[in-house]
């Protein structure tokens, strides 16, 4: 039998509408400010736009910034924050052996070009020929490369010097869970000493909203907390990024790094989303970690998106866990692939402060336990995929 090592989170990089970093995020929750949503810029859709940020701090070369789309800049920035927090930034002797796993959606459309092409095609004598000509001449040469999620990993490598092995995941919320799950498994098995893992999403943009509108998914017209969006529900998409450095205790101790928390277990699964299947899947995942949960000092951080029927199903499942619950999406918005990493990052802040933040809606239940030391972190995809991790304080 292989001895499984502990897996520590030694670096956290978090960039959302609440600000930059763990303390800014925790301070926002502690102040009790209202959720910073935007119902004007993309009306009737409601989004959570990124808080003001100077990308120069983590991406100093303007040429690097120009060839990245927003989701890449957000991801590269969050990755730099995580590396800096872990004490790896600017240390090639460590970065040469730091692995990387990235989950991300495809690239962004050039909306101005798309709009001009559609308008021109309506009056063209030969629409097919017009379309071919415009596609050849108007689209940026990097457009199709920009559709590849592994371009984010490449940019992180170029800007921050992370040159160990690299893997990329694509596939909405499940991709974010599996990216962390695989990173955790490799460190636990001794196949990696340190892995940078995370994701980014630029949800406050027209083409992203249009894609999901085809499935009647975005939240429109009126904002409400995630738990309270009614029988139709809806997702308030966000621009955000989160990266974590997962590390073996031996490697971290050797270089004097301290852990924010450890991931003691993580599992992911999927089903056909027939009635009762979400609850059953989360129930099985809970059974896998329940023996390690100290109920007197544990709580849940929920990644519920607000879409129905998934959100109500998760709410029913969490009721059987018997732990206090807090959702983050009401405040951060929903970042698809990035949401799980965001919630693990916020979970690190909760564990370090030893208490939960105030409830964010009717589905947030229970008081914060004294000396909170464990969190069950959930991810239930808007379409498919359920994940659960156990996050713990390191004594």
C-alpha positions as CSV (number, residue, x, y, z in Angstrom):
1,X,0.0,0.0,0.0
2,X,1.3,3.5,-0.9
3,X,1.6,5.9,2.1
4,X,-0.5,9.0,1.3
5,X,1.1,12.2,2.3
6,X,-0.7,15.2,3.7
7,X,-1.4,18.0,1.2
8,X,-1.0,21.6,2.4
9,X,-2.2,24.8,0.8
10,X,0.8,27.1,1.1
11,X,-0.2,29.7,-1.4
12,X,-3.5,31.4,-2.3
13,X,-4.2,33.9,-5.1
14,X,-7.7,35.3,-5.2
15,X,-9.1,38.0,-7.4
16,X,-12.9,38.7,-7.4
17,X,-15.4,41.6,-7.3
18,X,-14.7,41.7,-3.5
19,X,-11.0,42.6,-4.0
20,X,-7.6,41.1,-4.2
21,X,-6.4,38.5,-1.7
22,X,-7.7,36.7,1.3
23,X,-7.7,39.6,3.8
24,X,-9.6,41.9,1.4
25,X,-12.2,39.2,0.8
26,X,-12.6,38.4,4.5
27,X,-12.8,42.1,5.4
28,X,-15.6,42.5,2.9
29,X,-17.6,39.7,4.5
30,X,-16.8,41.0,8.0
31,X,-18.1,44.5,7.1
32,X,-21.4,43.1,6.0
33,X,-21.5,45.2,2.8
34,X,-24.2,44.3,0.3
35,X,-23.2,42.1,-2.7
36,X,-21.4,44.1,-5.4
37,X,-23.4,43.0,-8.4
38,X,-23.8,45.0,-11.6
39,X,-27.3,45.1,-13.1
40,X,-26.7,47.9,-15.6
41,X,-23.7,47.2,-17.8
42,X,-25.2,44.0,-19.4
43,X,-28.9,44.6,-18.7
44,X,-31.0,42.6,-18.3
45,X,-28.3,40.2,-17.2
46,X,-26.8,40.5,-13.7
47,X,-23.0,40.0,-13.4
48,X,-20.3,40.5,-10.8
49,X,-17.5,42.5,-12.5
50,X,-13.9,42.4,-11.4
51,X,-12.8,45.0,-8.8
52,X,-10.3,47.6,-10.0
53,X,-6.9,46.0,-10.5
54,X,-3.5,47.1,-11.9
55,X,-2.3,44.1,-14.0
56,X,1.1,45.6,-14.1
57,X,1.8,44.3,-10.6
58,X,1.8,40.7,-11.8
59,X,2.2,41.1,-15.5
60,X,4.9,43.8,-15.9
61,X,5.4,43.6,-19.7
62,X,2.7,45.5,-21.7
63,X,3.4,43.2,-24.6
64,X,2.4,40.2,-22.5
65,X,-0.8,41.9,-21.4
66,X,-1.8,42.9,-24.9
67,X,-1.7,39.4,-26.3
68,X,-3.8,38.0,-23.5
69,X,-7.6,38.3,-23.2
70,X,-9.2,39.3,-20.0
71,X,-9.7,35.8,-18.6
72,X,-6.0,35.1,-19.2
73,X,-4.9,38.3,-17.5
74,X,-7.1,37.5,-14.5
75,X,-5.7,33.9,-14.3
76,X,-2.1,35.0,-14.7
77,X,-2.5,37.6,-12.1
78,X,-4.2,35.2,-9.6
79,X,-1.4,32.7,-10.2
80,X,1.2,35.3,-9.5
81,X,-0.5,36.1,-6.2
82,X,-0.5,32.4,-5.2
83,X,3.2,32.0,-6.0
84,X,4.0,35.1,-4.1
85,X,2.0,34.1,-1.1
86,X,3.7,30.7,-1.1
87,X,7.1,32.2,-1.3
88,X,7.9,30.6,-4.7
89,X,7.8,33.7,-6.9
90,X,11.1,34.7,-8.4
91,X,12.9,31.6,-7.2
92,X,13.8,29.5,-10.3
93,X,15.4,26.8,-8.3
94,X,11.9,26.1,-6.9
95,X,9.8,27.1,-9.9
96,X,11.7,24.7,-12.2
97,X,10.2,21.8,-10.3
98,X,6.7,23.3,-9.6
99,X,4.0,21.6,-11.6
100,X,0.8,23.3,-12.9
101,X,-2.8,22.3,-13.5
102,X,-5.2,24.8,-15.0
103,X,-8.9,24.7,-15.5
104,X,-10.4,27.3,-17.9
105,X,-13.1,27.9,-20.4
106,X,-12.4,28.8,-24.1
107,X,-11.3,32.2,-25.2
108,X,-13.3,35.3,-25.9
109,X,-15.0,36.4,-29.1
110,X,-14.1,39.8,-30.7
111,X,-17.6,41.2,-30.3
112,X,-17.0,44.3,-32.4
113,X,-15.8,42.2,-35.4
114,X,-18.6,39.7,-35.0
115,X,-21.2,42.5,-35.0
116,X,-19.7,44.1,-38.1
117,X,-19.5,40.8,-40.0
118,X,-23.2,39.9,-39.2
119,X,-24.3,43.4,-40.2
120,X,-22.4,43.3,-43.5
121,X,-23.5,39.8,-44.3
122,X,-27.2,40.8,-44.3
123,X,-26.6,43.2,-47.3
124,X,-23.9,41.2,-49.1
125,X,-24.7,40.0,-52.6
126,X,-22.8,36.8,-51.9
127,X,-23.0,36.3,-48.1
128,X,-20.8,33.1,-48.2
129,X,-18.0,34.8,-50.0
130,X,-18.3,37.9,-47.8
131,X,-18.1,35.8,-44.7
132,X,-15.0,34.0,-45.8
133,X,-13.2,37.2,-46.8
134,X,-14.1,38.9,-43.5
135,X,-13.0,35.9,-41.4
136,X,-9.7,35.9,-43.3
137,X,-9.0,39.6,-42.9
138,X,-10.7,40.8,-39.8
139,X,-10.0,38.2,-37.1
140,X,-6.9,38.5,-35.0
141,X,-4.2,35.9,-35.9
142,X,-4.3,34.7,-32.3
143,X,-8.0,34.3,-32.1
144,X,-8.1,30.5,-32.5
145,X,-5.0,30.0,-30.3
146,X,-6.9,32.1,-27.7
147,X,-9.7,29.6,-27.7
148,X,-7.3,27.0,-26.2
149,X,-7.4,26.9,-22.4
150,X,-3.8,25.7,-22.3
151,X,-2.8,29.1,-23.5
152,X,-3.5,30.3,-19.9
153,X,-1.0,27.7,-18.6
154,X,1.5,28.8,-21.2
155,X,1.2,32.5,-20.2
156,X,1.6,31.6,-16.5
157,X,4.8,29.7,-17.5
158,X,6.1,32.6,-19.5
159,X,5.3,35.4,-17.0
160,X,6.0,33.6,-13.8
161,X,8.5,30.9,-14.8
162,X,6.6,27.8,-13.7
163,X,8.2,25.2,-15.8
164,X,7.4,21.8,-14.2
165,X,4.8,19.5,-15.8
166,X,1.6,21.1,-17.1
167,X,-2.0,19.9,-17.5
168,X,-5.2,21.6,-18.6
169,X,-8.8,20.8,-17.8
170,X,-11.9,22.0,-19.8
171,X,-15.5,21.3,-18.8
172,X,-17.2,23.8,-16.6
173,X,-17.5,23.2,-12.8
174,X,-16.3,19.6,-13.0
175,X,-13.1,20.7,-14.6
176,X,-12.3,23.0,-11.6
177,X,-13.0,20.2,-9.2
178,X,-10.9,17.6,-11.1
179,X,-8.0,20.0,-11.5
180,X,-7.7,20.3,-7.8
181,X,-8.4,16.6,-7.3
182,X,-5.6,15.5,-9.6
183,X,-3.2,18.0,-8.1
184,X,-4.0,16.7,-4.6
185,X,-3.6,13.1,-5.7
186,X,-0.2,13.7,-7.3
187,X,1.2,15.5,-4.2
188,X,-0.3,12.9,-1.9
189,X,1.2,10.1,-3.9
190,X,4.7,11.7,-4.1
191,X,4.5,12.4,-7.8
192,X,4.8,16.2,-7.2
193,X,6.2,18.2,-4.4
194,X,4.5,21.5,-5.3
195,X,1.7,22.1,-7.8
196,X,0.1,25.4,-8.8
197,X,-3.6,24.7,-9.5
198,X,-6.5,27.0,-10.3
199,X,-8.7,28.6,-12.9
200,X,-10.1,31.9,-14.2
201,X,-13.3,33.1,-15.7
202,X,-14.4,36.3,-17.5
203,X,-18.1,36.1,-17.1
204,X,-18.9,39.8,-17.4
205,X,-18.9,39.9,-21.2
206,X,-21.6,39.7,-23.9
207,X,-20.4,36.5,-25.7
208,X,-20.2,34.5,-22.5
209,X,-23.7,35.6,-21.5
210,X,-25.1,34.8,-24.9
211,X,-23.6,31.3,-24.8
212,X,-25.3,30.5,-21.5
213,X,-28.5,32.4,-22.5
214,X,-29.1,29.7,-25.1
215,X,-29.7,27.4,-22.1
216,X,-31.7,30.0,-20.2
217,X,-29.1,30.0,-17.4
218,X,-28.1,33.6,-16.6
219,X,-29.8,35.6,-13.9
220,X,-31.8,38.5,-15.3
221,X,-33.8,41.6,-14.2
222,X,-33.6,41.4,-10.4
223,X,-30.9,40.3,-8.0
224,X,-31.5,37.9,-5.2
225,X,-29.2,35.8,-3.0
226,X,-28.3,32.4,-4.5
227,X,-30.7,30.5,-2.2
228,X,-33.6,32.8,-2.9
229,X,-33.9,33.1,-6.7
230,X,-37.1,31.1,-7.0
231,X,-38.2,28.1,-8.9
232,X,-36.6,29.3,-12.2
233,X,-33.3,30.4,-10.6
234,X,-30.4,31.8,-12.5
235,X,-26.7,32.3,-12.4
236,X,-25.0,35.7,-11.9
237,X,-21.7,35.1,-13.8
238,X,-18.5,36.7,-12.6
239,X,-15.1,37.7,-13.7
240,X,-12.7,36.2,-11.2
241,X,-9.7,34.0,-10.7
242,X,-8.2,31.7,-8.0
243,X,-5.0,29.7,-7.8
244,X,-3.6,27.6,-5.0
245,X,-0.2,26.1,-4.3
246,X,-0.6,22.5,-3.1
247,X,2.5,21.2,-1.4
248,X,3.8,18.3,0.6
249,X,4.6,19.1,4.2
250,X,8.2,17.9,3.8
251,X,8.8,20.3,0.9
252,X,7.1,23.2,2.6
253,X,9.0,22.7,5.9
254,X,12.3,22.5,4.1
255,X,11.9,26.0,2.7
256,X,10.1,27.5,5.8
257,X,6.7,27.8,4.2
258,X,3.6,27.8,6.4
259,X,0.2,26.2,5.5
260,X,-3.1,28.0,5.2
261,X,-4.9,24.7,5.5
262,X,-4.7,21.1,4.3
263,X,-7.0,19.3,1.9
264,X,-7.7,16.0,3.6
265,X,-10.0,14.5,1.0
266,X,-11.5,15.4,-2.3
267,X,-13.9,13.6,-4.6
268,X,-15.9,14.3,-7.7
269,X,-18.7,12.5,-9.6
270,X,-21.5,13.1,-12.1
271,X,-24.9,11.8,-12.9
272,X,-27.7,12.3,-15.4
273,X,-29.5,14.8,-13.2
274,X,-32.6,12.8,-12.8
275,X,-34.8,13.5,-9.8
276,X,-32.9,12.7,-6.6
277,X,-29.6,12.0,-8.2
278,X,-27.8,15.2,-7.1
279,X,-28.7,14.4,-3.5
280,X,-27.6,10.8,-3.9
281,X,-24.3,11.8,-5.4
282,X,-23.5,14.4,-2.7
283,X,-24.6,11.9,-0.1
284,X,-22.1,9.3,-1.4
285,X,-19.4,11.9,-1.4
286,X,-20.3,12.9,2.1
287,X,-20.1,9.3,3.3
288,X,-16.5,9.2,1.9
289,X,-15.4,12.0,4.2
290,X,-17.8,11.9,7.1
291,X,-15.6,9.7,9.3
292,X,-13.0,12.4,9.4
293,X,-15.4,15.3,10.3
294,X,-15.5,16.7,13.8
295,X,-19.1,18.0,13.8
296,X,-18.5,20.3,16.8
297,X,-16.0,22.3,14.8
298,X,-17.0,21.9,11.2
299,X,-19.2,23.8,8.7
300,X,-20.0,23.8,4.9
301,X,-18.9,26.3,2.2
302,X,-21.4,25.9,-0.6
303,X,-20.6,26.5,-4.3
304,X,-24.3,26.6,-5.2
305,X,-24.9,28.6,-8.4
306,X,-28.5,29.7,-8.1
307,X,-29.7,27.6,-11.0
308,X,-32.6,25.3,-10.5
309,X,-33.2,22.4,-9.8
310,X,-29.5,22.0,-8.9
311,X,-29.6,24.6,-6.1
312,X,-32.6,23.2,-4.3
313,X,-31.2,19.7,-4.6
314,X,-28.0,20.8,-3.0
315,X,-29.9,22.6,-0.3
316,X,-31.7,19.3,0.5
317,X,-28.5,17.4,0.5
318,X,-26.7,19.8,2.8
319,X,-29.6,19.6,5.3
320,X,-28.6,15.9,5.8
321,X,-25.0,16.9,6.6
322,X,-26.2,18.5,9.8
323,X,-23.6,21.3,9.6
324,X,-23.8,25.2,9.5
325,X,-23.8,26.3,5.8
326,X,-22.5,29.4,4.1
327,X,-22.7,30.2,0.3
328,X,-20.2,32.5,-1.4
329,X,-21.8,32.9,-4.8
330,X,-24.2,35.6,-3.6
331,X,-21.2,37.9,-3.1
332,X,-18.6,36.6,-5.6
333,X,-20.9,35.6,-8.4
334,X,-20.3,32.3,-10.2
335,X,-17.1,31.6,-12.0
336,X,-17.8,28.2,-13.6
337,X,-14.4,26.4,-13.7
338,X,-12.9,28.8,-11.2
339,X,-15.7,28.6,-8.5
340,X,-14.3,25.6,-6.7
341,X,-10.8,27.1,-6.3
342,X,-12.5,30.4,-5.2
343,X,-14.3,28.5,-2.5
344,X,-11.3,26.7,-1.3
345,X,-9.4,30.0,-1.1
346,X,-12.2,31.6,0.9
347,X,-12.3,28.5,3.0
348,X,-8.6,29.1,3.9
349,X,-9.6,32.5,5.2
350,X,-12.5,31.1,7.2
351,X,-10.3,28.5,8.8
352,X,-7.5,31.0,9.6
353,X,-10.0,33.2,11.3
354,X,-11.7,30.3,13.1
355,X,-15.2,31.4,12.3
356,X,-17.9,31.7,9.6
357,X,-19.0,35.0,8.0
358,X,-22.6,36.1,8.4
359,X,-25.4,34.3,6.5
360,X,-25.9,35.4,2.8
361,X,-29.4,34.1,2.3
362,X,-32.2,31.8,3.5
363,X,-30.2,28.7,2.7
364,X,-27.3,29.7,5.0
365,X,-28.1,28.0,8.3
366,X,-26.6,27.6,11.7
367,X,-24.2,29.6,13.8
368,X,-20.5,29.4,13.4
369,X,-19.1,26.7,15.6
370,X,-16.5,27.7,18.2
371,X,-12.9,27.3,17.0
372,X,-14.0,26.2,13.5
373,X,-11.3,24.0,12.1
374,X,-12.9,22.0,9.3
375,X,-14.9,22.9,6.2
376,X,-16.7,20.7,3.7
377,X,-16.5,22.6,0.4
378,X,-19.1,21.8,-2.3
379,X,-19.4,22.2,-6.0
380,X,-22.6,21.4,-7.9
381,X,-22.4,22.3,-11.6
382,X,-25.1,24.3,-13.3
383,X,-25.4,21.5,-15.8
384,X,-23.5,18.4,-14.5
385,X,-20.9,17.4,-11.9
386,X,-20.8,17.3,-8.1
387,X,-17.7,17.7,-6.0
388,X,-16.8,17.8,-2.3
389,X,-13.5,18.5,-0.4
390,X,-12.6,18.4,3.2
391,X,-10.5,21.4,4.3
392,X,-8.8,21.4,7.7
393,X,-6.6,23.6,9.9
394,X,-3.1,22.4,10.3
395,X,-2.2,22.0,14.0
